[in-house]
Amino acid sequence: MTPFWKIFIAIFCYISALVGLGLAVANASVKPPATTHAFVYGALGVVFLVVAIAMSRKPRY
């Protein structure tokens, strides 16, 4: 995979992680809390964050 695509995917995943975690907080803070949606959005945000960190690491040889 070329460095351009790795950086592009990493940036996309970082933005998706922020949106997912933001939606999790927003759904958890409404009255009554939408806990199911909050957990789903939070889990997706964490998954995207892990993928972004994995994509942005330098390769080890």
N, C-alpha and C positions, 0 to 999 in steps of 0.2 A: 504494500500500500504506500502510495506516495505521501510525503510529508504534508502536502497541501490538504489532502483528504483527511488525514489524521487530525490536523488542526481544525478543519471545518467540522468534523464529527464531534470533536472535543468541545468546541464552542457551542454547538447545537445542544449537546448533552448538559453543559453547564447552565444554559438558559432554561432548558426543560426542567432541570433540577430545581432552579429557583422558582419557576412557575408552579411546579408540583408542591413544593414545600409551602409556598405562599397560599395556594389553594387549600392545603391541609389546615393551615392556621385559620384561614377565613371560614372554612366549614366547621371547625371546632369552636369558633368563637360566636357563632350565631345562636339565637335562642329559639327553639331548642336546638342543641348541637346535632349536626349531621355526622355522627361519629363514623358511620360506615364509609361515607365519602372521604372523610378526613383521613382515615387509615389507608384507604386506597391511594389517594393522592400523595400522602406521606411516603408510602412504600415505593410508589413510582418515582418520587423525587429522590429518594435514597438510592434507588437502582441507577437512575440517570447520573447521580453524583459519583457513584462508584465507577461507572463506565467512563465518565469524563476524566476522572483521575487516572484510570488505567490507560486511557488513550493519550494523555498528555505527559506520561512518564517517559524519561529517556530510556532507550533500549540498553539492556545490559548484555554484554558479550562475554 
